[in-house]
Amino acid sequence: MANAVEITDANFEELVKNSDRPVLVDFWAEWCGPCKMLTPVVEELAAEYEGKAIIGKLNVDDNPEISAKFNVRSIPTLLVFKDGQVVDKQIGVVPKSVLAQKLDASLVG
């Protein structure tokens, strides 16, 4: 079973920008209650989309560069990337189905 990949300022280019698959990045922090509520959902998506998309988590406290670059001001923020570009954005906790729809949309075309 796949787990969400840890994305950092250092590996962002390689894992997200250069990915040939869509990437969902969960911007979170250790102290964020809503982020912790979303963790099991993100892990389930990682398993369900294994081989189709990359699901990753980026700790905003440890990786301020990427967080600032994408203007992440409140967490949790989830960004969907395709071909290295942001194609969708979700701020706050939402049901898994909402995130799955966003990923499915990025898999088409």
N, C-alpha and C positions, 0 to 999 in steps of 0.2 A: 504494500500500500504506500503510495507516494505521500510525502509530507510537503508542506509549503516550503519553498526555498528561501533561505535568508538572503535578502538583497541588501547591499551596502553601497556607500559612495564609491568604493573601490571596484565592485563587480557589476555595477549598474549598466555600464556601457556594454559589457559582454553578455549579460543575461537578459537585458531588456531591449536596449537599442539595436543589438545585432541579432535578435531572436527571429527565427523564421516562423514562429508561432505567436499567436496572441499571448499577451502577458497581463495578468491581473496583479497589481501591486497594492497590498494593504499597508497603509501608513499608520503606524500604531506606536504606543509607548507603554512601558511597564505600569505606570501609575494611572492609566486610563481605563476606568471601569467598563464603558461601552466597548472599548477595543477588546477587552477580555471576553465579553459576551459574543463577539464576532469570531474569536479564534476557532472554536469548533466548526463553525460554518466554513471558514477559509480552509481548514484542514480537510473537510469533507469534499469541497470543490477540488482541492489538489488531487485527491484520490479519483474523483469522478472524471476529471479532465486530463488525467495522465495520458501523455502521448498526443493530446490535441492542443493543449494550452499549458503555459507555465503559470503557476500560482505562487506568488512570493509575498513575503512580509518584510517591511522596512521599518526599523526602529528609528523614529524621528530624533530621539535624543542622541543616538549614536551616529546618525548620518544626516547632519544638518544641511549639507551641501545639496543633495538631491531634493530634500524636503523644500528648501528655499527655491530651488530652480523651478519646481512645479507649483509654487505658491501654496503649499499645504499649510493652512492656518488653523484648521480645526481637525481633530482626529476623533474617530477613525475617518480617513479619506481613502477611498479605493479608486485607483485609476486603471483603466483598461488601455493597453498599448497594442497597436498593430503596426508593423513595419517601422517600429521605433517612435511612432507618433501617438499622442493621447487621442483615443477615439470615443472614450466615455468616462464619466466621473460620477462617483456616488459619495456623498458626505453623510456620515451617521450610520447607525445600525439599521439594516433592512433585512427582510427575510431572504433566505438562501435563493429562493426562486427569482428574486429581482436580480441578484448577481449572476445567476445562471443565464437569465435572458440576455444580459449585457454581454456575457462571454459568447453565447450562441450567436448573437448578432455579429460579433467580431470574427467568428469562424466562417461566416458566409462572405462570398465575393472577395 
